[in-house]
Amino acid sequence: MSSHAREGACAFAWRHYLLLHSGISENDSRRSALYHYISNVRDTGEDDFNLLQTAAVAYLRKLDELHDDQSARLAADQALAECLEASSSQPGR
């Protein structure tokens, strides 16, 4: 499931990104940067599709805002941590 979650999260985020940015090529370097980021997140043990999807969208958004891969990774990691914290505080978790 983990590779399916990674692939699905990247595909979802990239399709969404292309819909918002019509001038971007399907093979833009941001796509491979996204895949590397999500692979790193997955390597930490996170394989929940919804969380990977959230991280992927946050990463691309922050990459556009900050124009720096490392800063985008840190910002997306923070968004992911907030999602994890929110989901762990829900009853029944």
N, C-alpha and C positions, 0 to 999 in steps of 0.2 A: 504493500500500500504506500510506503513512503515515497518511492520514485513516482508513483502515480499522483500523489498529493503534490509533490514538487513540480512535476510537469504541468498538472492542472492549474496550480496557482500561478505559475509563470505564464501559461497560455491565456488565462483569464485576464491577468493584469496587462499583458501586452496587447491583447485585442482591445481592451478598454482604452489603453493609452493611444493606440492607433486611431480609434474613433474620435478622440479629442484632439489629435494632432495629425491632420490629414497630410501634411507635407513630409512626414517621417517615413523612411523606407522600412520595409519589413525586416531587412537585415541590418538595421542601425546598430551601432556599437552599444547603445543602451540596452538592447535586448540581451546581449551576452553578459553585460554587467549585471542585469537583473537575475539571470540564471545563476551567475556566480554568487551573488548575494544570497539568494534563496537556498542554494546548495550549502552555503556556510551555515545558514540558520538551521537547515535540516540536519547538518552534521553535529549540531549541538543537542540533537535528540528530539527536536520539535517536528512532529509529523501530522499535526492536526491541519486538515485542509483549510478550514476557515481562518485559522491563525496565519498560515503561510500566505493565503490570499491577501489578508490584511497587510502583512509585512511587505508583500510584493507591490501592492498599490501605494503604500506609504513610501516605499523606497523610490519608485518612479516619480512620485509627486515631489519628494524632497530633492531628488536629483535635479529636477527642473528648477526648483526654487534656489538651491544652494550652488549648483554647478560644480559640485565636488563630490566624488564618490565616497570618500571617507566620511565626510559630514553627512551625506545622505544615509550611509549605513548606520551611523550613530543615531540619527533622528528616527529612522525606521525601527531600529532596535528599541528605542524608547517607546515608540508607539506599540510595538509588540509586547513589551513588558507591561504597559498599561492595560492592554487587552488581557494578558495572562492574569494580572492582578484582579481585574474586574470579574473575570470568569471564575477565579478561585474563591471570590467572596460571595458568589451566588449560592443560595441554599441548595443543598443536595450535591455539592461538588466536593 
